[in-house]
Amino acid sequence: MSAAQAPASSPGPVRDHARGCELDVLVAPRAARSRVVGLHDGRLKVQLAAPPVDGAANEALRALLADRLEIAASALEIAHGATGRRKTVRVAGVRAAVARGRLGLAALALGLGLSACTVEVPFPVRVVLPDDSTDLNRADNLALELGPDAYFVSYPVRGTDFEVELEFEPDAVERTLALYLADGTELLAWGRSVPFVMLSPPGDLAVLMARPGVLSVYPGEVAEPDPDLLAVHAPGRGLMLMSGAGDIALLNETSFDIELGARLSSPPEPGDGAFVADARGRVWRVGVDDGVGAAMYDPGTDVWAVATVTGDDTGARPGAATVIGPGHDRVYLAGGGGHTDLVALSLEPDDQGVIALAPVAALDGPRTGARLLALDRGDDEVLLLVGGAEADAPAVYFPEGGHAFGPVGDWTNIQCIRLDAGDEDEAATVELLCLGGLRGGQPTGDALVLRVPAAVESTEVEERPAFLSAPLADPRLFADDLAVYAQGAAQWWRVSRKDLAVELTETVATRVHGGHSITLGTGVTFLVGGRDLDDRAVDRWWIFAPSLAPM
């Protein structure tokens, strides 16, 4: 691997003009939402929700760029390509360097130097920055880390207007690329790519950077916000999204482009059942309110297939708690309706598309509104329920063994997250923090700390009343090496892993309830869907990058 060096600056798609600057743009109309995607084929790629009809796409382009450039739309004109996808936009009063910074452009060009020849193979990597990135302009250095051999190099930069070039020999090693943007020693934002191979690098590799330990605004507004949006991470693919009407889309975690897919006709209601992904990257829409049913979507073929569910009792289970098994090969269903059992629904259909619903264990009641958890214990998995609508039920219940712990009472919609390091050693004690939800029908800030040893009958449950400084009816949880975080009611709490100290801090997220927090394979977590303080569908997405523990 040869030494890295900063290249001479090149104008790229943004260049100075007599009255300001010009942008070479590639437009993708009729997208799910309007946003600036980044660099693509030497141009600034922009997705527009508007159709290319009667100038609507051009007006939408001018409005979007004006917002990002912080100028009036009247300062922009379509100089070339008014009727095509490739356009040149002329901007008055803004120089190219300023425009690149406001657009969050950071082109990273990696040249693969072949040791036996003089030809360089271009390997472009697009950097995606948060929408609210003005504070990142104080950055003075960018560090690049290429795994797994921990190749690390740092460059001086001026804000977000930077380019980097490396030369190295291609090989078949699976690698990741991490970028760290800093002001001195203060880390401002960072991100990591999906794994890739130098011999056959993806042509659209992107790195999404976000501020550590807080929520940032993902670039672009949602054109048609859906409070009932469902979301799940499909391994090896990205963020799968499903609207309440059954429309499906993939936010590709390699390129961070959105790809629209086939619609599922007559989907279950948004609050019915589960939306999960199996180990092959396929997604499943499981319904339980009118009987257990399932449909599978394969992003590779863009086809839905409705499965046939067999079993002794496939009847309706409204309100059943659900969780995907650690192996991503089955979905567990607990209680619901009048059922007082735990069952497992296979996600491995046979050649005729048949999947089986099999009994697992009995419950101590329907446990409607409970949280079902599946703990990975090496070669084993431990299932437990936290909460439920029954007034006489203990807060924690292990179906396999019938062990019950904790305070008694009605506690629904509680959310849980691991406090320990996630050790899969069968002998390790798993520590969980469960908080928020509705207790006795009222929003609560109470919490439980669970310590689950290998012998679950020795589980300890510690109740922490008023753990949060305000009630949180519908929290969404996040985690990194230093803390866990709770978002809801347009607020943000940080909970130290070390001593469980709680801190309420400001946040850009306006979500109050609903929606989903989903972690991708790159480590970034998305917060999508839900409603705001005015009970309107939120029209932005937020992203969370973990804080990094000091070395």
C-alpha positions in Angstrom: 0.0 0.0 0.0 1.5 3.3 -1.0 1.4 6.5 0.9 -1.7 8.6 0.8 -1.7 12.1 -0.5 -4.1 14.9 -0.9 -4.8 15.6 -4.6 -5.0 18.9 -6.4 -8.4 20.4 -6.1 -10.8 19.8 -9.0 -14.1 21.6 -9.6 -16.3 18.5 -9.9 -20.0 19.2 -10.5 -19.7 22.6 -8.7 -17.6 25.4 -10.2 -17.3 29.1 -10.0 -19.1 31.3 -12.5 -19.0 35.1 -13.2 -22.0 35.8 -11.0 -21.7 32.9 -8.5 -21.4 29.3 -9.4 -22.8 26.5 -11.6 -24.0 23.0 -10.6 -24.1 20.0 -12.9 -27.1 18.0 -11.7 -28.6 14.6 -12.4 -32.3 14.6 -11.6 -34.3 11.5 -10.6 -38.0 12.6 -10.6 -41.0 10.7 -9.0 -38.9 9.6 -6.0 -40.3 8.8 -2.6 -39.1 12.1 -1.3 -37.0 15.1 -2.4 -33.3 15.1 -1.3 -29.8 15.8 -2.4 -28.2 12.3 -2.8 -24.6 13.3 -3.5 -22.1 12.7 -6.3 -23.0 10.3 -9.1 -21.3 10.0 -12.5 -19.6 13.4 -12.1 -22.8 15.2 -11.2 -24.8 16.2 -8.2 -27.6 13.6 -8.0 -30.9 14.9 -6.7 -34.1 12.9 -6.1 -37.4 14.8 -6.6 -40.8 13.8 -5.5 -42.3 15.9 -8.2 -43.0 14.4 -11.7 -41.4 15.8 -14.9 -44.6 17.4 -16.0 -45.3 21.0 -16.9 -42.0 22.2 -15.3 -42.9 20.8 -11.8 -39.6 18.9 -11.5 -37.6 22.1 -12.4 -39.5 24.1 -9.8 -39.0 21.4 -7.2 -35.3 21.3 -8.0 -34.9 25.1 -7.6 -36.8 25.0 -4.3 -34.8 22.2 -2.9 -31.4 23.7 -3.9 -32.4 27.1 -2.7 -33.2 25.6 0.7 -29.9 23.8 0.9 -27.9 26.8 -0.3 -29.8 29.2 2.0 -30.8 31.6 -0.7 -34.0 32.6 -2.5 -35.2 30.4 -5.3 -35.1 33.4 -7.7 -31.3 33.3 -7.5 -31.3 29.9 -9.3 -32.0 29.3 -13.0 -31.8 26.2 -15.2 -29.1 27.2 -17.6 -29.1 24.0 -19.6 -31.1 20.8 -19.8 -34.5 22.2 -18.8 -36.3 19.2 -20.3 -33.8 16.5 -19.5 -32.5 14.7 -16.4 -29.0 16.2 -16.8 -29.2 19.9 -16.0 -26.8 22.8 -15.3 -28.1 25.1 -12.6 -26.7 28.6 -12.4 -26.6 30.1 -8.9 -26.2 33.9 -8.3 -24.3 35.2 -5.3 -22.8 32.0 -4.0 -19.2 30.9 -4.7 -18.4 27.2 -5.5 -16.6 26.6 -2.2 -19.5 27.9 -0.2 -22.0 25.9 -2.3 -20.1 22.7 -1.8 -20.1 23.2 2.0 -23.8 24.0 2.2 -24.7 21.0 0.0 -22.6 18.7 2.2 -20.5 17.5 -0.7 -17.4 15.6 0.1 -16.1 13.6 -2.8 -13.7 10.8 -1.8 -11.9 9.4 -4.8 -9.9 6.2 -4.1 -7.5 5.3 -6.9 -6.5 1.6 -6.9 -2.9 1.6 -8.0 -2.0 -1.6 -9.8 1.6 -2.4 -9.0 2.4 -3.9 -12.4 0.9 -1.2 -14.6 0.4 2.5 -14.8 -3.4 2.6 -15.1 -5.4 3.8 -12.1 -8.9 2.4 -11.6 -11.2 5.1 -10.1 -13.1 4.0 -7.0 -15.5 6.9 -6.0 -17.0 6.9 -2.6 -19.8 9.3 -1.8 -20.0 11.0 1.6 -23.5 11.7 2.9 -23.6 14.4 5.6 -26.6 15.4 7.8 -29.0 18.1 6.6 -28.1 20.4 9.5 -24.3 20.3 8.9 -23.4 24.0 9.3 -21.5 23.3 12.5 -19.4 20.8 10.7 -17.7 23.6 8.7 -15.4 24.2 11.7 -13.7 20.8 11.0 -10.0 21.1 10.4 -9.0 17.4 9.9 -10.4 14.3 8.3 -9.2 10.8 9.3 -9.7 7.7 7.2 -9.5 4.2 8.5 -9.4 1.1 6.2 -10.2 -2.1 8.0 -9.5 -4.8 8.9 -5.8 -4.0 8.8 -6.4 -0.6 10.6 -4.7 1.5 7.9 -5.2 5.0 9.3 -4.3 8.4 7.8 -5.4 12.0 8.6 -5.6 15.0 6.4 -6.0 18.7 7.1 -9.4 20.0 5.7 -11.5 23.2 5.7 -14.9 22.2 6.8 -16.8 19.8 4.6 -15.3 20.9 1.4 -12.6 18.2 0.9 -11.4 15.6 -1.5 -9.1 12.6 -0.7 -7.2 10.2 -2.9 -5.5 6.9 -1.9 -3.4 4.4 -3.9 -3.1 0.8 -3.0 -3.0 -2.7 -4.5 -6.4 -4.4 -4.9 -7.0 -7.7 -3.1 -9.8 -10.1 -2.2 -9.9 -9.1 1.5 -13.3 -7.9 2.8 -12.8 -4.4 4.1 -14.7 -1.4 5.5 -14.0 2.3 5.2 -14.5 4.6 8.2 -14.3 8.4 8.1 -13.9 10.7 11.1 -14.4 14.5 10.7 -12.9 16.5 13.6 -12.1 19.9 14.9 -8.7 19.3 16.5 -9.3 16.3 18.8 -13.1 16.9 19.0 -14.9 14.3 16.9 -17.7 16.1 15.0 -19.1 13.3 12.8 -18.2 9.9 11.7 -19.5 7.0 9.6 -18.5 3.6 8.3 -19.3 1.8 4.9 -20.6 -1.6 4.4 -18.0 -4.3 3.8 -16.5 -4.4 0.2 -13.7 -6.0 -1.7 -11.0 -4.0 -3.5 -10.9 -6.4 -6.5 -14.6 -5.7 -7.3 -15.6 -2.5 -5.4 -19.2 -1.4 -5.7 -19.6 1.5 -8.1 -22.0 3.4 -5.7 -20.3 3.0 -2.3 -21.3 5.7 0.2 -20.4 6.6 3.8 -23.2 8.2 5.9 -21.6 10.4 8.5 -23.5 11.7 11.6 -22.7 13.3 14.9 -21.8 10.9 17.7 -24.2 10.3 20.6 -27.0 12.6 19.3 -29.7 12.6 16.6 -29.0 14.4 13.3 -31.4 15.2 10.5 -31.1 12.9 7.5 -30.8 14.9 4.3 -34.1 15.6 2.5 -37.7 15.9 3.5 -40.2 13.1 3.2 -42.6 14.0 0.4 -45.5 12.0 1.6 -45.0 11.3 5.4 -46.7 8.2 6.7 -47.1 7.9 10.5 -47.8 4.2 10.1 -44.6 3.5 8.3 -43.0 0.1 9.1 -39.3 -0.4 9.0 -36.7 -3.2 9.5 -33.1 -3.9 8.7 -32.7 -6.5 6.0 -29.1 -8.0 6.4 -26.9 -7.3 3.5 -29.5 -4.9 1.9 -30.4 -2.0 4.1 -33.5 -0.3 5.6 -36.7 -1.9 4.3 -39.7 0.4 4.6 -43.4 -0.4 4.2 -46.2 2.1 4.1 -49.6 1.5 5.7 -51.0 0.9 2.2 -48.5 -1.9 1.4 -45.9 0.1 -0.7 -42.4 -1.1 -0.1 -39.0 0.6 -0.6 -35.4 -0.1 0.2 -32.9 2.4 1.5 -29.8 0.7 0.2 -27.1 0.7 2.9 -24.3 0.5 0.3 -25.4 3.6 -1.7 -28.1 5.2 0.4 -30.3 5.5 -2.6 -33.9 4.6 -2.3 -35.3 1.7 -4.5 -39.0 1.3 -4.8 -40.5 -2.2 -4.8 -43.7 -4.1 -5.5 -46.8 -3.3 -3.4 -48.4 -5.9 -1.1 -52.1 -6.0 -1.9 -54.4 -6.1 1.2 -51.7 -5.8 3.8 -52.5 -6.2 7.6 -53.3 -3.0 9.5 -50.1 -1.2 10.6 -50.5 -2.2 14.2 -51.2 -5.8 13.4 -48.4 -8.4 13.9 -44.8 -7.9 12.8 -42.6 -6.7 10.0 -39.3 -8.7 10.1 -36.3 -9.7 8.0 -34.8 -13.2 7.8 -31.2 -14.2 7.5 -31.4 -14.1 3.7 -32.4 -10.5 3.5 -36.0 -11.3 2.7 -38.7 -9.4 4.6 -41.9 -10.8 6.1 -45.2 -9.1 6.9 -46.9 -11.2 9.6 -50.5 -10.6 10.6 -52.2 -11.9 13.7 -55.4 -9.9 14.3 -57.6 -12.0 11.9 -55.6 -15.3 12.2 -51.9 -15.9 11.7 -50.8 -15.2 8.2 -47.6 -14.1 6.4 -46.3 -12.8 3.1 -42.6 -12.8 2.1 -40.9 -10.1 -0.1 -37.7 -10.9 -1.9 -35.8 -7.6 -2.8 -33.7 -9.5 -5.3 -36.7 -10.5 -7.4 -39.1 -7.7 -6.3 -41.9 -10.3 -5.8 -44.3 -10.9 -2.9 -45.2 -14.5 -2.1 -48.1 -15.3 0.3 -47.3 -18.2 2.6 -49.6 -20.9 3.8 -49.5 -21.2 7.6 -50.1 -24.6 9.1 -50.4 -25.6 12.8 -52.8 -26.7 15.5 -54.1 -23.2 16.2 -53.6 -20.5 13.6 -56.6 -18.4 14.9 -56.7 -14.7 15.6 -54.2 -13.4 18.2 -54.9 -9.6 18.4 -52.4 -7.8 20.5 -49.9 -10.6 20.5 -46.3 -9.7 21.4 -43.8 -10.6 18.7 -40.0 -10.9 18.3 -37.7 -12.3 15.7 -35.5 -15.1 16.9 -31.7 -14.5 17.2 -31.1 -16.8 14.2 -33.7 -14.8 12.1 -35.3 -18.0 11.1 -38.6 -17.7 13.1 -40.9 -15.3 14.7 -42.2 -15.8 18.2 -45.8 -14.9 19.1 -46.9 -14.6 22.7 -50.5 -14.4 23.8 -52.9 -12.1 22.1 -56.7 -12.4 22.2 -57.7 -15.2 24.4 -54.5 -17.2 23.8 -52.2 -18.0 26.8 -49.3 -19.6 24.9 -46.1 -18.9 23.2 -45.7 -20.2 19.6 -43.0 -20.0 16.9 -43.7 -19.2 13.2 -41.1 -20.6 10.9 -39.6 -18.3 8.2 -38.3 -21.2 6.1 -41.0 -22.1 3.7 -41.0 -25.5 1.9 -41.3 -25.9 -1.9 -45.0 -25.3 -1.7 -44.6 -22.1 0.3 -45.9 -23.7 3.6 -44.6 -22.4 6.9 -45.4 -24.0 10.3 -46.7 -22.5 13.5 -45.5 -24.6 16.4 -46.2 -24.5 20.2 -43.3 -23.5 22.5 -44.6 -22.9 26.0 -47.6 -21.9 28.1 -48.0 -18.4 29.5 -49.5 -17.1 32.8 -52.1 -15.1 30.9 -52.7 -13.4 27.5 -50.0 -10.7 28.3 -51.6 -8.3 25.9 -49.4 -5.2 25.3 -46.2 -6.9 26.7 -42.7 -6.7 25.3 -41.3 -10.0 24.1 -37.5 -10.4 24.1 -35.2 -13.1 22.7 -31.8 -13.2 24.3 -29.0 -14.9 22.4 -27.1 -17.2 24.8 -24.6 -18.8 22.4 -26.1 -22.1 21.3 -29.3 -21.3 23.2 -31.9 -18.5 23.3 -33.9 -17.3 26.3 -37.4 -15.8 25.8 -39.0 -13.5 28.3 -42.0 -11.2 28.5 -41.9 -7.8 30.2 -45.1 -6.1 31.1 -48.7 -6.8 30.0 -52.2 -5.5 30.5 -53.1 -7.9 33.4 -53.4 -6.2 36.7 -52.3 -9.2 38.7 -49.3 -10.3 36.6 -45.6 -9.8 37.6 -43.7 -7.5 35.3 -41.2 -10.2 34.1 -42.1 -13.7 33.0 -40.1 -16.5 31.5 -42.4 -18.8 29.5 -40.0 -21.7 29.4 -39.9 -22.6 33.1 -42.7 -20.4 34.3 -40.5 -18.1 36.4 -42.0 -14.7 37.3 -40.4 -11.6 38.9 -40.8 -7.9 39.6 -43.7 -5.6 40.6 -47.3 -6.7 39.9 -49.6 -4.5 37.8 -50.7 -3.3 34.3 -47.6 -2.0 32.4 -47.8 -1.9 28.6 -45.7 -0.6 25.7 -42.5 -0.8 27.9 -39.3 -0.7 25.8 -36.1 -2.6 26.7 -32.4 -2.5 25.7 -29.3 -4.3 26.8 -27.0 -2.6 29.3 -24.2 -5.1 29.1 -21.7 -5.5 26.2 -23.8 -8.2 24.5 -21.6 -11.1 25.5 -23.0 -14.3 23.9 -21.2 -16.5 26.5 -23.8 -18.9 27.9 -22.5 -18.2 31.5 -22.7 -14.4 31.3 -25.3 -12.4 33.0 -27.5 -10.3 30.7 -28.4 -6.9 32.0 -31.4 -5.0 30.6 -32.9 -1.6 31.1 -36.7 -1.4 30.5 -38.5 1.9 30.7 -41.4 4.1 29.8 -44.8 3.0 28.3 -48.1 3.0 30.1 -48.4 2.0 33.7 -51.9 1.6 35.0 -53.0 3.2 31.7 -50.9 6.4 32.3 -47.6 7.4 30.7 -44.7 6.6 33.0 -41.0 7.5 33.5 -40.5 4.4 35.7 -37.9 1.8 34.8 -36.8 -1.8 35.6 -33.2 -3.1 35.6 -33.1 -6.8 34.9 -30.1 -9.0 35.6 -30.6 -12.4 33.9 -28.0 -15.1 34.7 -27.7 -18.4 32.9 -30.0 -19.9 35.5 -33.0 -17.7 34.8 -34.7 -18.7 38.0 -32.1 -16.5 39.8 -33.1 -13.4 37.8 -33.0 -10.1 39.7 -35.4 -7.2 39.0 -34.8 -3.8 40.4 -37.6 -1.2 40.1 -36.6 2.4 39.6 -39.6 4.8 40.0 -39.4 8.1 38.2 -36.2 7.0 36.5 -36.9 9.6 33.7 -37.7 13.2 34.7 -40.9 13.1 32.7 -43.3 10.3 31.6 -42.5 8.7 28.3 -45.4 6.8 26.8 -43.7 5.5 23.6 -39.9 5.6 23.8 -37.5 4.5 21.1 -34.1 3.4 22.3 -30.5 3.7 21.0 -27.2 2.5 22.3 -23.4 2.9 22.0 -20.4 1.8 24.1 -20.9 4.7 26.6 -24.6 5.1 27.1 -28.1 4.1 26.1 -30.6 6.8 24.9 -34.4 7.2 24.9 -36.3 9.4 22.5 -40.0 10.3 22.7 -42.3 13.3 23.4 -39.8 15.3 21.3 -37.2 14.8 24.0 -33.9 12.9 24.4 -32.5 11.2 27.5 -29.0 9.9 27.9 -28.4 7.1 30.4 -24.8 6.3 31.4 -23.9 2.6 31.2 -21.4 3.1 34.0 -23.8 4.4 36.8 -27.2 4.7 35.1 -27.1 8.5 35.6 -29.8 10.1 33.5 -29.5 13.4 31.6 -32.2 15.2 29.6 -30.7 17.0 26.6 -31.9 19.0 23.6 -32.7 17.1 20.4 -33.6 17.9 16.8 -36.1 15.1 16.7 -39.8 16.2 16.8 -41.2 12.6 17.1 -43.6 12.2 20.0 -45.0 8.6 19.4 -45.1 5.9 16.7 -42.3 5.2 14.3 -39.3 2.9 14.5 -35.6 3.0 15.4 -33.6 0.6 13.2 -29.9 0.0 13.2 -28.2 -0.8 9.9 -25.2 -3.0 9.3 -22.9 0.1 9.1 -23.8 0.9 12.8 -25.9 4.0 12.1 -29.5 3.9 13.5 -32.4 5.5 11.7 -35.5 7.0 13.4 -38.4 7.0 10.9 -42.1 7.4 11.0 -44.4 8.5 13.8 -46.2 11.7 14.8 -45.1 15.1 16.2 -46.5 17.3 19.0 -49.3 18.4 16.7 -50.1 14.8 15.9 -49.0 15.3 12.4 -46.9 12.7 10.5 -43.3 13.6 10.9 -41.7 14.7 7.5 -38.1 14.1 8.4 -35.9 11.1 9.3 -33.1 11.2 12.0 -29.9 9.4 12.2 -27.7 8.3 15.2 -24.0 7.4 15.1 -22.6 5.8 18.3 -20.3 7.7 20.5 -16.8 6.2 20.4 -15.1 5.1 23.6 -11.7 6.8 24.1 -8.8 4.6 23.1 
